[in-house]
Amino acid sequence: MRILISGGAAASFLALAPAIHAQDAPPADPPAPATTSETTDRTVYPADFFRTYSPANALDIVRRTPGFTLDAGSQDVRGFGGAAGNVVINGARPTSKNDTLETILARIPAQRVLRVEVGRGEQFGAEFAGRAQVLNLVLNSAGGLAGNIDAEIRRDFSGQITPQGSASALLRRGPSTFNLSVGYNNRHFPEEGTDTVTALPSGALVEFREKYNDITDRLAFVSGSWALDEGENRSAHLNGRFAVGDFLLAQTNDVFPVGGTVRNDLLTQDFSRHEFEIGGDITRPFLGGGLRLVGLATRRTRDNLENSINRIEGDVIGGFEQTVDDVRDERVLRLVWSRSVPNGWTVETGLEGAFNRLDSDVRLFAIQPGGGRTRIDLPIDQAVVEEYRMEGFFNAGRSLAPNLRVDGGLTFEASRLTVSGDTEAERVLRFLKPRLVVDWRPGDGWRTQLSIQRTVAQLDFVDFISAAELSNDRVTGGNPDLLPQRAWELLATVERPILGDGQVRLEFGYQAIQLVQDRVPTREGFDAPGNLGSGRHAFVRGTLDAPLGRFGIRGGRLTVNGTIRDTSVEDSYTHRQRAFSNFQEWQLQATFRQDLERFAWGINYFGSPAIPFYRRNEIDVPNGMEPFVNIFGEYRMNPQTTFTLTLENLFEVGGTRGRTFFTPDRSNPNPNLFEFRERNPHRSVALRVRHSFG
């Protein structure tokens, strides 16, 4: 019902768009208007369009592109094609996964951007098929050295001041471009709160806890790249990255059990990680088109140590310790050929092969009174998971009329997956994934797109391995029998420019899913990732990007992104329909900013509801901090230097979490225990200085 109501309201808003558009006035601030190219079917924004925002780098420009929402893709998706975001550079996707799109864009100086083009995904290759929007960042051919320096200090509510920063340089010599970036991400997250445990149905207090978390997350990295551009279908790229980081948590926990002895529970986490990646591609003319070969190799290692120790008056009375050591390796080769052929057709075909491996060793110990340790044997806590995967694809499309285009594709995916160690499992999976996209522009700025495709989710190798969650006093079992969920997905998109350079866009989606990946019981009595039956996922997603000059707010702009979801699947314990685990019913993000020559200010809002997880003997409902509001101000000392002051969590909103427990599991409809957690990081303030040169 909520979806239908929101969809109706959204449709009503779109119905008003022509009236708004009819009164549109040219935007007051951008000195150069956007244009729509009839030959390329792309909306083009010249570099001068963004001048009013004084961008320091390409990331600033992408974030200021009207109606465009950056999707960074996923580092965890195996393979190259499926991990794509929605930005390309000079028409090609960066050959990197560990370097996120935000990182890559942030190290490109704004003065090296010639223009921005926004078009439908099929224009940029099979990785982007079905996307309503992909942004192409076109760089100019200016030579010499340019770069950025970005430094920040942050003060949190504990009084600690934490620095972080990065520097990047870009050098162009003839057709070659060299880029080097170094950085240190450093965040300190202190938070305080309480836990309250009550018996059900009486509501009587069982236990009360006072907690303080001291959290630090640090990552140092160095990245480099080389690009050669000698014209159409004559290019090459090489990139590399190395990073080392750690996550540290120290929790103090004063526990007051009703009728029991007060104790102190100490939780510590020391998680270290190393990342290495090298990748590249080369494109050459072949049979009237372009042949591109992409290669990528990554390695990620984790070395985690976690302790939960219970003490009474300084004496150890019990607890747990867990170590996790794992290594992830990935090797990818992708070969793609594309060209335009007579009668207006564009075709693309290719192959991708990938090898992925996870070698994981989890060791859990019980800490005895006095500090001794006893090993606890978990099912599947030491295992090696390997996958050989291949996919072949063919895509073709053409314009049937000046305002109508059809694109289609077919992908065949096959993989062989093995699990060895504490258990032995092997399976061979094969899938056909067809796709059809129709793009229609009826006129007066309207654009619509309808796509239908078959999708298959990837399995997360970590789901095969058992591990304890010491901060939650529970064990997540491993499941070597997990299968990928698959779905038929329908997506309809409607968009239209408003108020000059603004835009409104709505997306309506429906997914009919088989083998929903969720939580299931294991033979050993644990809760683990697993497959349920068939389910559905319906959603409405909208974007409003509106310049406010014609309403008397000079330099003002309002951007709103929102999503409403409805999911349903049969629960394996209650056999009733319920929502999917780990899905938000709605999400809303809004930003207002005003740019006034040397000064700018703005306010950001983010809100979302609780996110339920349906486990074996509990319903776990974390709730993000809502409403989470930041306010910021900028001073542009000159076109190259900007100071930004940000106040985060303006209203000091904390996060909450409710855990409802059932005995022996959720087949019993009557819960017996409820735990309520609340954590508050309070306000923090950050001062950021950015300087560009060249």
C-alpha positions as CSV (number, residue, x, y, z in Angstrom):
1,M,0.0,0.0,0.0
2,R,2.8,2.4,0.9
3,I,4.4,1.8,-2.6
4,L,1.1,2.6,-4.3
5,I,0.5,5.8,-2.4
6,S,4.1,7.0,-3.0
7,G,3.9,6.0,-6.7
8,G,0.6,8.0,-7.0
9,A,2.1,11.0,-5.4
10,A,5.2,10.8,-7.6
11,A,3.1,10.5,-10.7
12,S,1.1,13.6,-9.6
13,F,4.4,15.4,-9.3
14,L,5.5,14.4,-12.8
15,A,2.1,15.5,-14.1
16,L,2.9,19.0,-12.9
17,A,6.3,19.0,-14.5
18,P,5.2,20.4,-17.9
19,A,3.6,23.4,-16.0
20,I,6.8,24.0,-14.1
21,H,8.8,23.6,-17.3
22,A,6.7,26.1,-19.1
23,Q,7.6,28.7,-16.6
24,D,11.3,27.8,-16.6
25,A,13.8,30.6,-16.6
26,P,17.5,30.2,-17.5
27,P,19.5,29.4,-14.3
28,A,21.0,32.5,-12.8
29,D,24.3,31.0,-11.7
30,P,25.8,28.5,-14.2
31,P,27.6,30.6,-16.9
32,A,27.3,27.9,-19.5
33,P,24.1,25.9,-20.1
34,A,23.8,22.2,-20.6
35,T,22.9,20.9,-24.0
36,T,21.5,17.7,-25.3
37,S,23.3,16.2,-28.3
38,E,21.0,14.7,-30.8
39,T,23.8,12.7,-32.4
40,T,25.1,11.1,-29.3
41,D,21.9,11.1,-27.2
42,R,23.7,12.6,-24.3
43,T,23.3,15.6,-22.1
44,V,26.5,17.6,-22.1
45,Y,27.7,20.0,-19.4
46,P,30.8,22.0,-20.3
47,A,33.4,22.6,-17.5
48,D,32.2,26.3,-17.1
49,F,28.8,25.0,-16.0
50,F,30.4,24.0,-12.7
51,R,32.5,27.1,-12.2
52,T,30.0,28.6,-9.6
53,Y,30.8,25.7,-7.2
54,S,34.6,26.2,-7.4
55,P,35.2,22.4,-7.7
56,A,38.7,21.2,-6.6
57,N,38.5,17.8,-8.4
58,A,36.5,15.7,-10.7
59,L,34.6,14.2,-7.7
60,D,33.2,17.6,-6.9
61,I,32.1,18.0,-10.5
62,V,30.4,14.6,-10.6
63,R,28.5,15.4,-7.4
64,R,27.3,18.7,-8.8
65,T,25.9,17.2,-12.1
66,P,22.2,17.9,-12.1
67,G,20.0,14.8,-11.3
68,F,23.0,12.4,-11.3
69,T,23.5,10.1,-8.3
70,L,27.0,8.5,-8.0
71,D,27.1,4.7,-7.7
72,A,30.6,3.7,-6.8
73,G,30.0,0.0,-7.7
74,S,31.2,-2.8,-5.4
75,Q,34.6,-4.0,-4.5
76,D,33.3,-7.3,-3.2
77,V,31.6,-8.4,-6.4
78,R,33.8,-11.0,-8.1
79,G,34.8,-10.4,-11.7
80,F,35.2,-7.1,-13.5
81,G,31.9,-6.6,-15.4
82,G,29.5,-6.9,-12.4
83,A,31.5,-4.5,-10.2
84,A,30.9,-1.5,-12.4
85,G,29.7,1.8,-11.0
86,N,28.1,4.5,-13.2
87,V,31.1,6.7,-14.2
88,V,33.5,6.3,-17.0
89,I,36.5,8.5,-17.9
90,N,37.1,9.4,-21.5
91,G,34.5,6.7,-22.4
92,A,36.3,3.9,-20.6
93,R,35.8,2.4,-17.1
94,P,38.9,2.5,-14.8
95,T,40.6,-0.8,-14.5
96,S,40.6,-0.8,-10.7
97,K,38.4,-2.3,-8.0
98,N,40.2,-1.6,-4.7
99,D,40.5,2.1,-5.7
100,T,36.9,3.2,-5.5
101,L,35.4,5.6,-8.0
102,E,35.4,8.4,-5.3
103,T,39.1,7.9,-4.8
104,I,39.9,7.9,-8.6
105,L,37.8,11.0,-9.2
106,A,39.2,12.8,-6.2
107,R,42.7,12.7,-7.6
108,I,41.8,14.3,-11.0
109,P,42.1,18.1,-10.8
110,A,39.0,20.0,-11.8
111,Q,41.0,22.1,-14.3
112,R,41.6,18.9,-16.3
113,V,37.9,18.3,-16.9
114,L,36.7,19.4,-20.4
115,R,33.1,18.4,-20.1
116,V,30.6,15.9,-18.5
117,E,28.3,13.8,-20.6
118,V,25.3,11.9,-19.2
119,G,23.7,9.2,-21.3
120,R,22.1,5.7,-21.0
121,G,24.2,2.8,-19.9
122,E,24.2,0.9,-23.2
123,Q,26.3,3.6,-24.8
124,F,29.3,2.7,-22.6
125,G,29.4,-1.1,-22.8
126,A,27.9,-4.3,-21.4
127,E,28.9,-3.5,-17.8
128,F,26.4,-0.6,-17.8
129,A,23.5,-2.2,-19.7
130,G,20.1,-1.4,-18.2
131,R,21.3,1.7,-16.3
132,A,19.2,4.8,-17.0
133,Q,22.3,7.1,-16.4
134,V,26.0,6.8,-16.8
135,L,28.3,9.8,-16.6
136,N,31.3,10.2,-19.0
137,L,34.0,12.5,-17.7
138,V,35.9,13.9,-20.6
139,L,39.4,15.2,-19.8
140,N,41.1,18.0,-21.8
141,S,44.5,17.6,-23.4
142,A,46.3,20.3,-21.3
143,G,49.9,19.4,-20.6
144,G,52.1,19.9,-17.6
145,L,51.6,19.2,-13.9
146,A,48.4,19.7,-11.9
147,G,47.2,18.3,-8.6
148,N,45.3,18.5,-5.3
149,I,46.1,18.7,-1.6
150,D,43.4,17.8,0.8
151,A,43.8,18.0,4.6
152,E,41.3,17.7,7.4
153,I,41.3,17.8,11.2
154,R,38.3,16.6,13.2
155,R,37.3,17.1,16.8
156,D,34.9,14.6,18.3
157,F,32.9,14.8,21.6
158,S,35.7,13.2,23.6
159,G,38.0,16.1,22.7
160,Q,40.4,14.1,20.5
161,I,41.6,15.9,17.4
162,T,42.2,13.5,14.5
163,P,44.1,14.5,11.2
164,Q,43.8,12.9,7.8
165,G,44.7,13.9,4.3
166,S,45.7,13.1,0.8
167,A,47.7,14.5,-2.1
168,S,47.6,13.7,-5.8
169,A,49.5,14.9,-8.9
170,L,48.7,14.5,-12.6
171,L,51.3,15.0,-15.3
172,R,50.5,14.9,-19.0
173,R,53.3,14.5,-21.6
174,G,52.0,14.2,-25.2
175,P,49.6,11.3,-25.3
176,S,50.6,10.0,-21.9
177,T,49.1,10.9,-18.5
178,F,50.7,9.9,-15.2
179,N,48.9,10.1,-11.9
180,L,50.2,9.5,-8.4
181,S,48.2,9.7,-5.2
182,V,49.0,9.1,-1.5
183,G,46.6,9.4,1.4
184,Y,45.9,8.6,5.0
185,N,42.3,8.1,6.0
186,N,41.9,8.4,9.8
187,R,38.7,8.5,11.7
188,H,38.0,8.4,15.4
189,F,34.5,7.3,16.5
190,P,33.8,7.5,20.2
191,E,30.3,6.7,21.3
192,E,28.5,6.1,24.6
193,G,25.3,4.4,25.5
194,T,23.5,1.7,27.4
195,D,21.9,-1.7,27.1
196,T,18.7,-2.7,28.8
197,V,17.6,-6.3,29.0
198,T,14.1,-7.1,30.1
199,A,12.1,-10.3,30.5
200,L,8.9,-10.9,28.4
201,P,6.0,-10.7,28.8
202,S,6.5,-9.2,32.2
203,G,8.9,-6.4,31.3
204,A,10.9,-7.0,34.4
205,L,14.5,-5.7,34.3
206,V,17.1,-8.5,33.9
207,E,20.3,-6.6,33.3
208,F,21.5,-3.0,32.7
209,R,24.8,-2.1,31.0
210,E,26.7,1.2,30.6
211,K,29.1,1.2,27.6
212,Y,31.7,3.4,26.1
213,N,33.2,2.5,22.7
214,D,36.5,4.0,21.5
215,I,36.8,3.3,17.8
216,T,39.6,4.1,15.3
217,D,39.6,3.3,11.6
218,R,42.8,4.0,9.7
219,L,44.0,3.3,6.1
220,A,47.2,4.5,4.4
221,F,47.4,4.0,0.6
222,V,49.5,4.8,-2.4
223,S,48.1,4.6,-6.0
224,G,49.5,5.2,-9.4
225,S,48.4,5.1,-13.0
226,W,49.5,5.6,-16.5
227,A,47.2,6.3,-19.5
228,L,48.0,6.4,-23.2
229,D,45.5,8.0,-25.5
230,E,46.4,8.0,-29.2
231,G,42.9,8.4,-30.6
232,E,39.8,6.2,-31.1
233,N,40.4,2.6,-30.3
234,R,44.1,3.3,-29.6
235,S,44.6,3.5,-25.8
236,A,46.2,1.7,-22.9
237,H,46.1,2.0,-19.1
238,L,48.1,0.6,-16.2
239,N,47.2,1.1,-12.5
240,G,48.4,-0.1,-9.2
241,R,47.5,0.3,-5.5
242,F,48.8,-0.7,-2.1
243,A,47.0,-0.1,1.1
244,V,47.5,-1.0,4.8
245,G,44.9,-0.3,7.5
246,D,43.6,-1.3,10.9
247,F,40.3,-1.1,12.8
248,L,40.6,-0.7,16.6
249,L,37.8,-0.9,19.1
250,A,38.1,-0.7,22.9
251,Q,34.8,-1.1,24.8
252,T,34.3,-0.7,28.5
253,N,31.1,-2.2,29.8
254,D,29.8,-2.0,33.4
255,V,27.2,-4.7,33.8
256,F,24.5,-4.5,36.6
257,P,22.5,-7.9,36.6
258,V,19.4,-7.8,38.8
259,G,20.2,-9.9,41.9
260,G,23.7,-10.6,40.7
261,T,27.3,-9.3,41.2
262,V,28.3,-6.2,39.3
263,R,31.0,-7.0,36.7
264,N,33.1,-5.3,34.0
265,D,33.0,-6.8,30.5
266,L,35.9,-5.6,28.2
267,L,35.6,-6.0,24.4
268,T,38.6,-5.3,22.2
269,Q,39.0,-5.7,18.5
270,D,42.2,-5.3,16.5
271,F,41.6,-5.9,12.8
272,S,44.4,-5.3,10.3
273,R,44.2,-5.5,6.6
274,H,46.5,-5.3,3.5
275,E,45.4,-4.7,-0.1
276,F,47.3,-5.0,-3.3
277,E,46.1,-4.5,-6.8
278,I,47.5,-4.2,-10.3
279,G,45.4,-3.9,-13.4
280,G,45.4,-2.5,-16.9
281,D,43.9,-2.6,-20.4
282,I,44.8,-2.1,-24.0
283,T,42.4,-1.2,-26.9
284,R,43.3,-1.5,-30.5
285,P,41.4,-1.4,-33.9
286,F,40.0,-4.7,-35.0
287,L,37.6,-5.6,-37.8
288,G,36.3,-2.1,-38.0
289,G,35.7,-1.7,-34.3
290,G,37.7,-1.7,-31.1
291,L,39.1,-4.7,-29.3
292,R,39.8,-4.2,-25.5
293,L,41.7,-6.5,-23.3
294,V,41.4,-6.0,-19.5
295,G,43.5,-7.7,-16.9
296,L,43.2,-7.4,-13.1
297,A,44.9,-9.0,-10.1
298,T,44.0,-8.3,-6.4
299,R,45.0,-9.7,-3.0
300,R,43.4,-8.8,0.3
301,T,44.5,-10.2,3.6
302,R,42.9,-9.9,7.1
303,D,44.4,-10.6,10.5
304,N,41.8,-10.1,13.2
305,L,42.1,-10.5,16.9
306,E,39.0,-10.1,19.2
307,N,38.6,-10.6,22.9
308,S,35.6,-10.4,25.2
309,I,36.7,-10.8,28.8
310,N,34.4,-10.7,31.9
311,R,35.9,-9.5,35.2
312,I,34.7,-9.1,38.8
313,E,36.9,-6.8,40.9
314,G,39.7,-7.3,38.4
315,D,39.6,-11.1,38.4
316,V,38.9,-12.9,35.1
317,I,35.8,-15.0,35.4
318,G,35.3,-16.0,31.7
319,G,35.0,-14.7,28.2
320,F,36.0,-15.6,24.6
321,E,38.8,-14.9,22.1
322,Q,38.7,-15.2,18.4
323,T,41.3,-14.9,15.6
324,V,40.5,-14.7,11.9
325,D,43.2,-15.0,9.3
326,D,42.1,-15.0,5.6
327,V,43.5,-14.3,2.2
328,R,41.4,-13.4,-0.8
329,D,42.8,-13.6,-4.3
330,E,41.3,-12.6,-7.6
331,R,42.5,-12.8,-11.2
332,V,40.4,-11.5,-14.1
333,L,40.8,-11.4,-17.9
334,R,38.1,-9.7,-20.0
335,L,38.1,-9.4,-23.8
336,V,35.6,-7.1,-25.5
337,W,35.0,-6.2,-29.1
338,S,32.5,-3.6,-30.2
339,R,31.7,-1.6,-33.3
340,S,28.9,0.2,-35.2
341,V,27.7,-1.7,-38.3
342,P,25.5,-0.7,-41.3
343,N,21.9,0.2,-40.8
344,G,22.6,1.9,-37.4
345,W,23.3,-1.2,-35.4
346,T,25.9,-1.3,-32.6
347,V,27.2,-4.6,-31.5
348,E,29.4,-5.8,-28.6
349,T,30.6,-9.2,-27.7
350,G,33.2,-10.6,-25.3
351,L,34.4,-13.2,-22.8
352,E,35.5,-12.9,-19.2
353,G,37.3,-15.4,-17.1
354,A,38.0,-15.1,-13.4
355,F,39.6,-17.1,-10.6
356,N,38.7,-16.4,-7.0
357,R,40.0,-17.9,-3.8
358,L,39.4,-17.5,-0.1
359,D,41.6,-19.2,2.4
360,S,40.1,-18.7,5.8
361,D,41.2,-19.8,9.3
362,V,38.9,-19.0,12.2
363,R,39.9,-20.0,15.8
364,L,37.5,-19.5,18.7
365,F,38.5,-20.0,22.3
366,A,36.6,-20.0,25.6
367,I,38.5,-18.1,28.4
368,Q,38.4,-19.9,31.7
369,P,38.4,-18.3,35.2
370,G,41.9,-17.2,35.7
371,G,42.6,-16.6,32.0
372,G,43.2,-20.1,30.6
373,R,41.9,-20.9,27.0
374,T,40.0,-23.9,25.6
375,R,39.5,-24.2,21.8
376,I,35.8,-24.3,20.6
377,D,35.4,-26.2,17.4
378,L,33.0,-24.5,15.1
379,P,31.6,-26.2,12.0
380,I,33.5,-25.1,8.9
381,D,35.9,-22.7,10.6
382,Q,38.8,-23.6,8.5
383,A,38.2,-23.8,4.8
384,V,39.4,-22.9,1.3
385,V,36.8,-21.7,-1.2
386,E,37.7,-21.6,-4.9
387,E,35.7,-20.5,-8.0
388,Y,36.5,-20.7,-11.7
389,R,34.0,-18.5,-13.6
390,M,33.5,-17.8,-17.2
391,E,30.9,-15.6,-19.0
392,G,30.3,-14.8,-22.6
393,F,28.0,-12.1,-23.7
394,F,26.6,-10.5,-26.9
395,N,24.8,-7.2,-27.0
396,A,23.2,-5.4,-29.9
397,G,21.1,-2.3,-30.4
398,R,19.8,0.3,-32.9
399,S,17.5,3.3,-33.2
400,L,14.1,2.4,-34.6
401,A,13.2,6.1,-34.9
402,P,14.9,9.4,-33.9
403,N,13.3,9.1,-30.5
404,L,13.1,5.4,-30.0
405,R,15.9,2.9,-29.4
406,V,16.0,-0.8,-28.5
407,D,19.0,-2.7,-27.0
408,G,19.2,-6.3,-26.1
409,G,21.7,-8.8,-24.9
410,L,22.3,-12.3,-23.8
411,T,24.9,-13.5,-21.2
412,F,25.9,-17.1,-20.5
413,E,27.6,-17.6,-17.1
414,A,29.2,-20.8,-15.9
415,S,31.2,-21.5,-12.8
416,R,32.7,-24.3,-10.8
417,L,32.9,-23.7,-7.1
418,T,34.6,-26.0,-4.5
419,V,34.9,-25.9,-0.7
420,S,37.6,-27.9,1.1
421,G,38.9,-28.1,4.6
422,D,36.4,-28.8,7.4
423,T,33.9,-29.9,4.7
424,E,34.0,-30.9,1.1
425,A,31.5,-29.5,-1.4
426,E,31.5,-28.9,-5.2
427,R,29.0,-27.6,-7.6
428,V,28.8,-26.4,-11.2
429,L,26.4,-23.5,-12.0
430,R,25.2,-22.4,-15.4
431,F,22.9,-19.5,-16.2
432,L,21.4,-17.7,-19.2
433,K,20.7,-14.0,-18.6
434,P,18.8,-12.2,-21.3
435,R,18.1,-8.5,-21.3
436,L,15.9,-6.1,-23.3
437,V,15.9,-2.3,-22.9
438,V,13.6,0.2,-24.7
439,D,14.4,3.9,-24.6
440,W,11.7,6.4,-25.8
441,R,11.8,10.2,-25.8
442,P,8.3,11.4,-26.5
443,G,9.4,15.1,-26.7
444,D,9.3,18.3,-24.6
445,G,12.2,17.0,-22.5
446,W,10.6,13.7,-21.4
447,R,12.6,10.5,-21.4
448,T,11.4,7.0,-20.5
449,Q,13.1,3.7,-20.3
450,L,11.8,0.2,-19.8
451,S,14.1,-2.8,-19.1
452,I,13.6,-6.4,-18.3
453,Q,16.4,-8.8,-17.5
454,R,17.3,-12.0,-15.8
455,T,19.8,-11.6,-13.0
456,V,21.8,-14.0,-10.8
457,A,23.3,-12.8,-7.5
458,Q,26.8,-13.7,-6.4
459,L,27.6,-15.8,-3.4
460,D,29.7,-14.3,-0.7
461,F,32.5,-16.7,0.1
462,V,32.5,-15.6,3.8
463,D,29.0,-17.0,4.1
464,F,30.6,-20.5,3.8
465,I,32.7,-20.0,7.0
466,S,31.5,-20.1,10.6
467,A,32.5,-17.3,13.0
468,A,31.5,-15.9,16.3
469,E,30.2,-12.4,16.8
470,L,31.6,-11.6,20.3
471,S,30.0,-8.1,20.4
472,N,26.6,-9.8,20.0
473,D,27.1,-13.0,21.9
474,R,26.2,-15.3,19.0
475,V,27.6,-17.5,16.3
476,T,27.0,-17.2,12.6
477,G,27.2,-20.6,11.0
478,G,28.8,-21.4,7.6
479,N,26.7,-22.9,4.9
480,P,28.5,-24.7,2.0
481,D,25.1,-25.5,0.4
482,L,24.2,-21.8,-0.2
483,L,23.0,-21.2,-3.8
484,P,22.8,-17.8,-5.6
485,Q,19.3,-16.2,-5.8
486,R,18.1,-15.4,-9.3
487,A,15.4,-13.0,-10.4
488,W,13.4,-11.5,-13.3
489,E,13.7,-7.7,-12.9
490,L,11.5,-5.1,-14.4
491,L,12.5,-1.4,-14.2
492,A,10.7,1.6,-15.6
493,T,12.3,5.1,-15.6
494,V,10.7,8.4,-16.3
495,E,12.7,11.7,-16.2
496,R,12.4,15.3,-17.3
497,P,14.3,18.5,-16.9
498,I,12.7,21.2,-14.8
499,L,13.5,24.8,-13.8
500,G,16.2,25.2,-16.4
501,D,19.0,22.9,-15.5
502,G,17.1,20.9,-12.8
503,Q,15.8,17.4,-13.2
504,V,13.2,15.1,-11.8
505,R,13.4,11.3,-12.2
506,L,11.3,8.4,-11.0
507,E,12.1,4.7,-11.2
508,F,9.6,1.9,-10.6
509,G,11.0,-1.6,-10.1
510,Y,9.7,-5.1,-9.5
511,Q,11.8,-8.3,-8.9
512,A,10.3,-11.8,-8.9
513,I,13.0,-13.7,-7.0
514,Q,13.8,-17.4,-6.6
515,L,15.9,-18.9,-3.8
516,V,15.9,-15.7,-1.8
517,Q,19.2,-15.4,0.1
518,D,18.4,-14.8,3.8
519,R,18.9,-16.5,7.1
520,V,18.2,-20.3,7.7
521,P,18.9,-22.8,10.5
522,T,21.8,-25.3,10.1
523,R,22.0,-28.9,11.1
524,E,24.3,-27.9,14.0
525,G,21.7,-25.6,15.5
526,F,23.2,-22.3,14.3
527,D,21.8,-19.5,12.2
528,A,23.5,-19.1,8.8
529,P,23.1,-17.5,5.4
530,G,20.9,-19.7,3.3
531,N,18.1,-19.9,0.7
532,L,14.4,-19.4,1.3
533,G,11.7,-19.9,-1.3
534,S,10.4,-17.4,-3.9
535,G,9.9,-13.8,-2.9
536,R,9.2,-10.4,-4.4
537,H,10.8,-6.9,-4.2
538,A,9.0,-3.8,-5.3
539,F,10.4,-0.3,-5.1
540,V,9.9,3.3,-6.1
541,R,13.1,5.5,-6.3
542,G,13.0,9.2,-7.0
543,T,15.4,12.1,-7.6
544,L,14.6,15.8,-7.5
545,D,17.4,18.3,-8.4
546,A,16.1,21.8,-8.4
547,P,17.8,25.2,-8.8
548,L,16.1,27.8,-6.7
549,G,17.1,31.0,-8.4
550,R,13.6,31.7,-9.8
551,F,12.2,31.5,-6.3
552,G,14.4,34.3,-5.1
553,I,17.2,32.1,-3.5
554,R,20.2,33.2,-5.5
555,G,22.7,30.3,-6.0
556,G,20.4,27.9,-4.1
557,R,19.9,24.3,-5.0
558,L,17.8,21.5,-3.5
559,T,18.6,17.8,-4.1
560,V,16.4,15.0,-2.8
561,N,16.9,11.3,-3.3
562,G,14.4,8.8,-1.8
563,T,13.5,5.1,-2.0
564,I,10.5,3.1,-0.8
565,R,10.7,-0.7,-0.8
566,D,8.3,-3.6,-0.2
567,T,9.6,-7.1,0.1
568,S,8.0,-10.4,1.0
569,V,9.1,-14.0,1.5
570,E,7.9,-17.0,3.5
571,D,9.7,-17.3,6.8
572,S,11.3,-20.7,7.4
573,Y,10.3,-20.8,11.1
574,T,6.8,-19.2,11.2
575,H,5.8,-20.1,7.6
576,R,4.3,-16.6,7.3
577,Q,5.2,-13.9,4.9
578,R,7.7,-11.4,6.1
579,A,10.1,-8.7,4.8
580,F,13.6,-9.7,3.6
581,S,16.4,-9.4,6.2
582,N,18.7,-6.4,5.8
583,F,16.3,-4.4,3.6
584,Q,15.2,-0.8,4.5
585,E,11.5,0.0,4.0
586,W,12.5,3.6,3.0
587,Q,15.5,5.9,2.7
588,L,15.6,9.7,2.2
589,Q,18.5,12.0,1.6
590,A,18.2,15.7,1.0
591,T,20.8,18.5,0.5
592,F,20.3,22.2,0.3
593,R,23.3,24.4,-0.6
594,Q,23.7,28.0,-1.6
595,D,26.8,29.2,-3.5
596,L,27.5,33.0,-3.3
597,E,30.7,33.9,-5.0
598,R,33.4,33.2,-2.3
599,F,31.0,31.8,0.2
600,A,28.8,28.7,0.2
601,W,26.8,27.0,2.9
602,G,24.5,24.0,3.1
603,I,22.7,21.4,5.1
604,N,22.5,17.6,4.6
605,Y,19.8,15.3,5.9
606,F,19.8,11.5,5.9
607,G,17.1,9.3,7.3
608,S,16.1,5.6,7.2
609,P,14.1,3.3,9.4
610,A,15.2,0.2,11.4
611,I,16.5,-2.7,9.3
612,P,15.3,-6.1,10.6
613,F,17.4,-9.3,10.5
614,Y,15.4,-12.5,11.1
615,R,17.7,-15.0,12.7
616,R,17.1,-18.4,14.3
617,N,16.2,-17.4,17.8
618,E,15.9,-13.6,17.5
619,I,14.7,-10.7,15.5
620,D,17.5,-8.1,15.4
621,V,16.5,-4.6,14.4
622,P,19.3,-2.0,14.2
623,N,18.1,1.5,13.7
624,G,20.4,4.1,12.1
625,M,20.7,7.6,13.5
626,E,17.6,9.4,12.1
627,P,17.4,12.3,11.5
628,F,21.1,12.6,10.9
629,V,21.8,16.2,9.9
630,N,25.1,18.0,9.0
631,I,25.6,21.7,8.3
632,F,28.6,23.2,6.5
633,G,30.1,26.4,5.4
634,E,32.8,27.1,2.8
635,Y,35.1,30.0,2.2
636,R,36.9,30.2,-1.1
637,M,40.1,32.2,-0.5
638,N,40.8,32.0,-4.2
639,P,39.9,29.7,-7.1
640,Q,42.5,27.2,-5.9
641,T,41.9,27.2,-2.1
642,T,38.8,26.3,-0.2
643,F,38.2,26.1,3.5
644,T,35.2,24.0,4.7
645,L,33.8,23.8,8.3
646,T,31.3,21.0,9.0
647,L,29.3,20.3,12.1
648,E,28.1,16.7,12.0
649,N,25.1,15.2,13.8
650,L,23.6,18.6,14.5
651,F,20.9,17.2,16.7
652,E,23.1,14.7,18.6
653,V,20.9,11.8,17.4
654,G,22.0,8.4,18.6
655,G,21.4,5.0,17.0
656,T,19.3,2.3,18.6
657,R,18.9,-1.4,18.3
658,G,16.2,-3.8,19.5
659,R,16.8,-7.6,19.8
660,T,13.8,-9.8,20.6
661,F,14.7,-13.4,21.7
662,F,12.6,-16.6,21.4
663,T,13.2,-20.0,23.0
664,P,14.1,-22.4,21.4
665,D,13.6,-20.5,18.2
666,R,11.2,-18.3,16.3
667,S,8.7,-21.2,15.7
668,N,7.6,-20.2,19.2
669,P,5.5,-17.1,18.7
670,N,6.0,-15.9,22.3
671,P,9.3,-14.0,22.9
672,N,11.0,-14.4,26.3
673,L,13.6,-11.6,26.3
674,F,14.2,-8.2,24.9
675,E,17.4,-6.2,24.6
676,F,17.5,-2.5,23.8
677,R,20.7,-0.8,22.9
678,E,21.4,2.9,22.3
679,R,24.6,4.5,21.2
680,N,25.4,8.2,20.7
681,P,28.5,9.6,19.0
682,H,27.3,13.2,19.7
683,R,28.4,16.1,17.6
684,S,31.8,16.4,15.9
685,V,33.3,19.3,14.0
686,A,35.7,19.1,11.0
687,L,37.9,21.7,9.3
688,R,39.0,20.8,5.8
689,V,41.4,22.7,3.5
690,R,41.7,21.8,-0.2
691,H,44.2,23.4,-2.6
692,S,44.7,22.7,-6.3
693,F,47.6,23.6,-8.4
694,G,48.6,23.6,-12.0
